[in-house]
Amino acid sequence: MLHPELLAFAAVRFMYTVTPAGIFEPWPSWQQAREHILEGEQLMTATERTNYLRFALVLVGLIFIVGIYPLTIIWPSGWSWHTGQSDYLQMILGIYATLGVFLLRASRNPLAHLSLIWFTVWSSIVHGGIMAVQSLANSEHMGHLWGDVLALFVVAVVLAVLTPRVEAAKLVSVRV
């Protein structure tokens, strides 16, 4: 059985952990993570998970605000559905930049913004799914399966794994 915390660990392997003193340190090695899981220890406490969620929200928010446009220029076959500065591209950049601003705001207190985070998860799944079908239906867009489609699914998985469910969020908010 795939442990949800191992999935979160794999999805955000490049991130850093935040110590109780607020110092960023690299994640433990894969061997340490595997040992924790096999020994039945939790890889992340609820407070640590919230800290990782904050970090993920900042990262995703910044990418949505300033990262998508450069990707459409650097790798157009994986990130831009039309050539040049189309009306569609400007619209989608505006929508994602706006969502990015609100994700940055949500990073301050993620438990108070669960509906926004879950909107981001589900809209990423739906948007990525529609683009995947369109990519498979039109061979000239196959590069998107490795670009924006994959990125949206990664965003959805990372946020879904790190976001506590409503019951858990109530417990964490009492402790924090």
Backbone as CSV, one residue per row, in Angstrom:
resi,resn,N_x,N_y,N_z,CA_x,CA_y,CA_z,C_x,C_y,C_z
1,MET,0.840,-1.181,0.000,0.000,0.000,0.000,0.886,1.245,0.000
2,LEU,0.548,2.199,-0.849,1.317,3.433,-0.935,0.881,4.372,0.184
3,HIS,1.787,4.690,1.045,1.517,5.547,2.190,1.340,6.987,1.707
4,PRO,0.252,7.692,2.097,0.031,9.057,1.614,1.174,10.006,1.944
5,GLU,1.816,9.815,3.082,2.911,10.704,3.439,4.135,10.442,2.572
6,LEU,4.326,9.189,2.134,5.425,8.894,1.222,5.153,9.548,-0.130
7,LEU,3.895,9.545,-0.550,3.525,10.215,-1.794,3.817,11.707,-1.702
8,ALA,3.474,12.312,-0.594,3.776,13.732,-0.406,5.276,13.957,-0.399
9,PHE,5.999,13.058,0.265,7.456,13.165,0.316,8.036,13.094,-1.092
10,ALA,7.547,12.163,-1.908,8.062,12.011,-3.271,7.685,13.204,-4.140
11,ALA,6.481,13.707,-3.959,6.010,14.809,-4.806,6.748,16.110,-4.530
12,VAL,7.185,16.309,-3.309,7.858,17.567,-2.976,9.290,17.312,-2.520
13,ARG,9.957,16.327,-3.115,11.309,15.921,-2.720,12.301,17.082,-2.772
14,PHE,12.093,18.000,-3.707,13.034,19.098,-3.890,12.868,20.187,-2.833
15,MET,11.830,20.116,-2.032,11.585,21.155,-1.037,12.442,20.947,0.204
16,TYR,12.362,21.900,1.063,13.089,21.835,2.320,12.103,21.738,3.462
17,THR,12.574,21.242,4.575,11.771,21.154,5.774,12.066,22.369,6.655
18,VAL,11.117,22.723,7.474,11.292,23.847,8.383,11.369,23.293,9.796
19,THR,12.450,23.580,10.476,12.618,23.106,11.851,11.730,23.937,12.771
20,PRO,11.516,23.481,14.007,10.720,24.280,14.946,11.285,25.686,15.154
21,ALA,12.600,25.836,14.955,13.226,27.153,15.110,13.057,28.015,13.860
22,GLY,12.400,27.472,12.833,12.165,28.231,11.608,13.317,28.192,10.620
23,ILE,14.233,27.245,10.779,15.391,27.124,9.892,15.061,26.114,8.793
24,PHE,15.377,26.480,7.538,15.161,25.566,6.421,16.309,24.565,6.358
25,GLU,15.969,23.284,6.312,16.957,22.224,6.189,16.504,21.282,5.084
26,PRO,17.454,20.590,4.434,17.046,19.631,3.391,16.212,18.509,3.992
27,TRP,15.376,17.925,3.142,14.601,16.758,3.553,15.548,15.644,3.974
28,PRO,15.073,14.705,4.801,15.895,13.538,5.097,16.057,12.683,3.839
29,SER,16.992,11.760,3.866,17.222,10.913,2.702,16.034,9.974,2.505
30,TRP,15.990,9.372,1.314,14.933,8.396,1.027,14.994,7.237,2.015
31,GLN,16.200,6.825,2.385,16.336,5.714,3.315,15.745,6.073,4.677
32,GLN,16.006,7.283,5.158,15.446,7.707,6.443,13.920,7.756,6.369
33,ALA,13.391,8.284,5.281,11.935,8.360,5.128,11.321,6.967,5.101
34,ARG,11.948,6.064,4.362,11.449,4.697,4.264,11.475,4.021,5.637
35,GLU,12.562,4.220,6.399,12.661,3.637,7.730,11.574,4.169,8.651
36,HIS,11.294,5.470,8.588,10.237,6.051,9.422,8.892,5.413,9.103
37,ILE,8.624,5.238,7.817,7.334,4.683,7.411,7.249,3.212,7.793
38,LEU,8.308,2.453,7.535,8.288,1.029,7.859,8.191,0.789,9.352
39,GLU,8.744,1.682,10.139,8.676,1.546,11.592,7.350,2.055,12.147
40,GLY,6.496,2.548,11.278,5.190,3.019,11.702,5.196,4.435,12.236
41,GLU,6.320,5.123,12.119,6.370,6.503,12.586,5.773,7.409,11.520
42,GLN,5.188,8.489,11.962,4.667,9.459,11.013,5.821,10.251,10.430
43,LEU,5.790,10.427,9.117,6.819,11.222,8.467,6.614,12.698,8.802
44,MET,5.338,13.092,8.956,5.028,14.492,9.249,3.964,14.564,10.329
45,THR,4.179,15.439,11.288,3.121,15.733,12.249,2.147,16.689,11.571
46,ALA,1.017,16.928,12.198,0.027,17.842,11.625,0.601,19.245,11.484
47,THR,1.400,19.666,12.451,2.001,21.000,12.385,3.029,21.069,11.259
48,GLU,3.847,20.025,11.130,4.820,19.992,10.035,4.118,19.992,8.687
49,ARG,3.040,19.221,8.580,2.287,19.165,7.326,1.758,20.549,6.966
50,THR,1.280,21.286,7.964,0.795,22.642,7.716,1.935,23.545,7.259
51,ASN,3.110,23.388,7.848,4.268,24.178,7.410,4.639,23.853,5.967
52,TYR,4.623,22.569,5.602,4.911,22.182,4.222,3.842,22.720,3.281
53,LEU,2.602,22.694,3.743,1.520,23.239,2.934,1.737,24.723,2.685
54,ARG,2.138,25.446,3.721,2.437,26.879,3.547,3.513,27.084,2.483
55,PHE,4.571,26.299,2.577,5.665,26.404,1.615,5.172,26.080,0.205
56,ALA,4.387,25.006,0.069,3.861,24.614,-1.244,2.942,25.700,-1.805
57,LEU,2.127,26.321,-0.952,1.246,27.390,-1.416,2.043,28.592,-1.921
58,VAL,3.107,28.936,-1.224,3.953,30.048,-1.680,4.596,29.693,-3.019
59,LEU,5.148,28.486,-3.112,5.807,28.061,-4.342,4.836,28.040,-5.518
60,VAL,3.683,27.417,-5.343,2.686,27.348,-6.417,2.182,28.746,-6.750
61,GLY,1.922,29.563,-5.728,1.458,30.927,-5.963,2.440,31.730,-6.790
62,LEU,3.717,31.649,-6.449,4.734,32.389,-7.209,4.862,31.868,-8.638
63,ILE,4.793,30.559,-8.806,4.851,29.996,-10.161,3.649,30.458,-10.972
64,PHE,2.467,30.460,-10.360,1.275,30.923,-11.073,1.390,32.401,-11.445
65,ILE,2.009,33.198,-10.591,2.106,34.638,-10.857,3.180,34.950,-11.898
66,VAL,4.390,34.418,-11.708,5.505,34.826,-12.576,6.149,33.690,-13.363
67,GLY,5.745,32.461,-13.155,6.441,31.351,-13.795,5.832,30.818,-15.071
68,ILE,4.540,30.966,-15.239,3.895,30.351,-16.399,4.283,31.050,-17.698
69,TYR,4.268,32.364,-17.705,4.589,33.088,-18.937,5.979,32.752,-19.468
70,PRO,7.028,32.772,-18.635,8.345,32.384,-19.168,8.360,30.958,-19.733
71,LEU,7.608,30.055,-19.141,7.555,28.690,-19.660,6.915,28.635,-21.046
72,THR,5.954,29.516,-21.316,5.341,29.537,-22.651,6.335,30.006,-23.712
73,ILE,7.319,30.774,-23.299,8.346,31.255,-24.237,9.464,30.218,-24.377
74,ILE,9.917,29.672,-23.239,11.033,28.714,-23.232,10.624,27.378,-23.858
75,TRP,9.432,26.902,-23.526,8.969,25.580,-23.978,7.531,25.702,-24.514
76,PRO,7.357,26.352,-25.651,5.999,26.578,-26.160,5.226,25.291,-26.472
77,SER,5.916,24.235,-26.893,5.192,23.000,-27.219,4.637,22.310,-25.979
78,GLY,5.108,22.691,-24.806,4.605,22.085,-23.573,3.756,23.020,-22.750
79,TRP,3.734,24.326,-23.109,3.041,25.292,-22.259,2.145,26.279,-22.999
80,SER,2.292,26.425,-24.287,1.482,27.399,-25.021,0.647,26.680,-26.078
81,TRP,-0.657,26.886,-26.043,-1.557,26.184,-26.955,-1.722,26.918,-28.277
82,HIS,-1.323,28.166,-28.326,-1.430,28.960,-29.552,-0.102,29.672,-29.774
83,THR,0.182,30.015,-31.012,1.426,30.720,-31.297,1.276,32.205,-30.993
84,GLY,2.362,32.797,-30.554,2.365,34.237,-30.291,1.554,34.615,-29.062
85,GLN,1.200,35.883,-28.984,0.418,36.426,-27.863,-1.076,36.342,-28.170
86,SER,-1.655,35.168,-27.977,-3.080,34.998,-28.263,-3.925,35.561,-27.121
87,ASP,-5.181,35.837,-27.449,-6.117,36.293,-26.420,-6.287,35.221,-25.344
88,TYR,-6.296,33.958,-25.775,-6.445,32.851,-24.834,-5.306,32.846,-23.819
89,LEU,-4.062,32.998,-24.290,-2.911,32.974,-23.392,-2.995,34.108,-22.371
90,GLN,-3.339,35.289,-22.821,-3.446,36.423,-21.895,-4.528,36.172,-20.851
91,MET,-5.637,35.574,-21.284,-6.729,35.274,-20.354,-6.286,34.255,-19.303
92,ILE,-5.660,33.171,-19.747,-5.267,32.113,-18.812,-4.169,32.598,-17.874
93,LEU,-3.244,33.432,-18.381,-2.212,34.008,-17.517,-2.846,34.900,-16.448
94,GLY,-3.851,35.670,-16.822,-4.550,36.531,-15.858,-5.268,35.731,-14.789
95,ILE,-5.914,34.654,-15.197,-6.642,33.817,-14.248,-5.669,33.154,-13.266
96,TYR,-4.579,32.582,-13.796,-3.631,31.901,-12.913,-2.839,32.873,-12.049
97,ALA,-2.542,34.058,-12.552,-1.855,35.058,-11.720,-2.757,35.475,-10.559
98,THR,-4.036,35.644,-10.834,-4.984,35.998,-9.774,-5.071,34.882,-8.736
99,LEU,-5.179,33.649,-9.201,-5.205,32.515,-8.278,-3.910,32.467,-7.468
100,GLY,-2.787,32.759,-8.105,-1.502,32.771,-7.415,-1.463,33.774,-6.275
101,VAL,-2.021,34.965,-6.505,-2.065,35.984,-5.451,-2.863,35.466,-4.258
102,PHE,-3.984,34.837,-4.523,-4.807,34.327,-3.424,-4.161,33.122,-2.733
103,LEU,-3.393,32.317,-3.470,-2.658,31.221,-2.822,-1.574,31.772,-1.905
104,LEU,-0.922,32.851,-2.318,0.064,33.491,-1.440,-0.608,33.992,-0.164
105,ARG,-1.768,34.600,-0.304,-2.495,35.073,0.879,-2.916,33.894,1.758
106,ALA,-3.327,32.798,1.122,-3.758,31.615,1.879,-2.599,30.973,2.622
107,SER,-1.378,31.177,2.140,-0.221,30.550,2.782,0.002,31.068,4.203
108,ARG,-0.510,32.234,4.510,-0.357,32.780,5.868,-1.136,31.967,6.899
109,ASN,-2.312,31.493,6.484,-3.157,30.694,7.372,-3.932,29.693,6.516
110,PRO,-3.287,28.617,6.085,-3.925,27.673,5.168,-5.226,27.072,5.693
111,LEU,-5.306,26.852,6.996,-6.496,26.200,7.543,-7.730,27.087,7.452
112,ALA,-7.534,28.382,7.308,-8.659,29.304,7.136,-9.060,29.433,5.666
113,HIS,-8.306,28.799,4.765,-8.563,28.931,3.328,-8.673,27.570,2.648
114,LEU,-9.235,26.604,3.350,-9.322,25.254,2.798,-10.138,25.209,1.513
115,SER,-11.201,25.986,1.423,-12.015,25.932,0.204,-11.224,26.429,-1.006
116,LEU,-10.394,27.442,-0.839,-9.556,27.925,-1.945,-8.533,26.862,-2.336
117,ILE,-7.937,26.214,-1.354,-6.941,25.183,-1.654,-7.597,24.018,-2.381
118,TRP,-8.770,23.582,-1.899,-9.454,22.475,-2.573,-9.972,22.893,-3.949
119,PHE,-10.331,24.154,-4.129,-10.676,24.636,-5.468,-9.471,24.502,-6.391
120,THR,-8.293,24.861,-5.896,-7.077,24.753,-6.691,-6.810,23.291,-7.049
121,VAL,-6.989,22.391,-6.088,-6.780,20.967,-6.352,-7.728,20.484,-7.446
122,TRP,-9.029,20.699,-7.238,-10.006,20.140,-8.177,-10.001,20.840,-9.530
123,SER,-9.797,22.144,-9.556,-9.731,22.829,-10.848,-8.481,22.421,-11.610
124,SER,-7.394,22.121,-10.907,-6.179,21.637,-11.574,-6.411,20.252,-12.181
125,ILE,-7.119,19.396,-11.458,-7.440,18.061,-11.988,-8.326,18.176,-13.223
126,VAL,-9.361,18.997,-13.135,-10.283,19.149,-14.265,-9.575,19.780,-15.462
127,HIS,-8.854,20.879,-15.223,-8.154,21.562,-16.312,-7.099,20.644,-16.930
128,GLY,-6.320,19.977,-16.087,-5.310,19.050,-16.595,-5.933,17.884,-17.353
129,GLY,-7.048,17.372,-16.859,-7.740,16.270,-17.539,-8.258,16.668,-18.910
130,ILE,-8.854,17.830,-18.990,-9.354,18.316,-20.289,-8.190,18.508,-21.254
131,MET,-7.101,19.113,-20.772,-5.944,19.316,-21.649,-5.319,17.984,-22.060
132,ALA,-5.330,16.989,-21.173,-4.779,15.674,-21.517,-5.576,15.048,-22.653
133,VAL,-6.893,15.105,-22.557,-7.738,14.561,-23.622,-7.490,15.310,-24.925
134,GLN,-7.407,16.634,-24.870,-7.150,17.424,-26.071,-5.771,17.118,-26.650
135,SER,-4.785,16.890,-25.795,-3.439,16.544,-26.266,-3.433,15.197,-26.967
136,LEU,-4.140,14.240,-26.413,-4.203,12.912,-27.026,-5.004,12.930,-28.327
137,ALA,-6.000,13.802,-28.404,-6.833,13.884,-29.600,-6.130,14.609,-30.742
138,ASN,-5.197,15.475,-30.426,-4.520,16.266,-31.451,-3.010,16.096,-31.265
139,SER,-2.389,15.338,-32.138,-0.985,14.958,-31.957,-0.029,16.152,-31.897
140,GLU,-0.394,17.295,-32.421,0.505,18.455,-32.357,0.620,19.021,-30.939
141,HIS,-0.255,18.589,-30.043,-0.223,19.075,-28.657,0.289,18.029,-27.665
142,MET,0.925,16.973,-28.148,1.406,15.906,-27.263,2.440,16.410,-26.248
143,GLY,3.176,17.454,-26.573,4.170,17.999,-25.655,3.564,18.508,-24.360
144,HIS,2.282,18.837,-24.404,1.607,19.341,-23.206,1.460,18.267,-22.130
145,LEU,1.461,16.997,-22.544,1.359,15.928,-21.551,2.548,15.950,-20.595
146,TRP,3.702,16.450,-21.045,4.903,16.528,-20.221,5.128,17.935,-19.695
147,GLY,4.283,18.878,-20.086,4.421,20.263,-19.653,3.321,20.655,-18.695
148,ASP,2.379,21.462,-19.191,1.356,22.019,-18.309,0.385,20.983,-17.753
149,VAL,0.120,19.920,-18.496,-0.782,18.878,-17.985,-0.160,18.203,-16.755
150,LEU,1.075,17.764,-16.906,1.770,17.115,-15.790,1.919,18.069,-14.603
151,ALA,2.238,19.333,-14.887,2.412,20.324,-13.811,1.117,20.498,-13.013
152,LEU,-0.020,20.555,-13.693,-1.292,20.717,-12.979,-1.601,19.502,-12.107
153,PHE,-1.298,18.315,-12.615,-1.525,17.118,-11.808,-0.592,17.083,-10.596
154,VAL,0.646,17.527,-10.763,1.584,17.573,-9.629,1.094,18.568,-8.584
155,VAL,0.645,19.742,-9.030,0.093,20.743,-8.104,-1.077,20.138,-7.336
156,ALA,-1.979,19.467,-8.052,-3.153,18.874,-7.409,-2.754,17.822,-6.377
157,VAL,-1.823,16.956,-6.720,-1.412,15.881,-5.804,-0.726,16.459,-4.571
158,VAL,0.216,17.377,-4.783,0.951,17.947,-3.647,-0.003,18.650,-2.689
159,LEU,-0.863,19.511,-3.222,-1.785,20.242,-2.346,-2.796,19.305,-1.689
160,ALA,-3.278,18.305,-2.422,-4.262,17.378,-1.847,-3.657,16.559,-0.721
161,VAL,-2.423,16.123,-0.887,-1.789,15.303,0.144,-1.458,16.139,1.379
162,LEU,-1.034,17.372,1.165,-0.626,18.210,2.297,-1.787,18.901,3.003
163,THR,-2.916,19.042,2.330,-4.055,19.753,2.917,-4.828,18.821,3.842
164,PRO,-4.981,19.226,5.102,-5.746,18.369,6.022,-7.226,18.376,5.657
165,ARG,-7.865,17.271,5.949,-9.311,17.200,5.752,-9.960,18.060,6.832
166,VAL,-11.207,18.351,6.704,-11.883,19.281,7.603,-11.741,18.869,9.059
167,GLU,-11.945,17.583,9.362,-11.857,17.123,10.745,-10.439,17.320,11.296
168,ALA,-9.440,16.954,10.492,-8.047,17.115,10.922,-7.682,18.588,11.051
169,ALA,-8.228,19.413,10.180,-7.927,20.844,10.225,-8.451,21.458,11.519
170,LYS,-9.602,20.989,11.981,-10.142,21.506,13.241,-9.222,21.159,14.404
171,LEU,-8.678,19.942,14.391,-7.752,19.532,15.451,-6.456,20.331,15.402
172,VAL,-5.927,20.536,14.186,-4.673,21.268,14.036,-4.859,22.724,14.439
173,SER,-5.984,23.332,14.063,-6.189,24.739,14.382,-6.289,24.971,15.890
174,VAL,-6.726,23.947,16.627,-6.785,24.070,18.086,-5.376,24.029,18.652
175,ARG,-4.479,23.202,18.065,-3.119,23.042,18.561,-2.208,24.192,18.170
176,VAL,-2.430,24.792,17.021,-1.505,25.818,16.505,-1.686,27.139,17.195
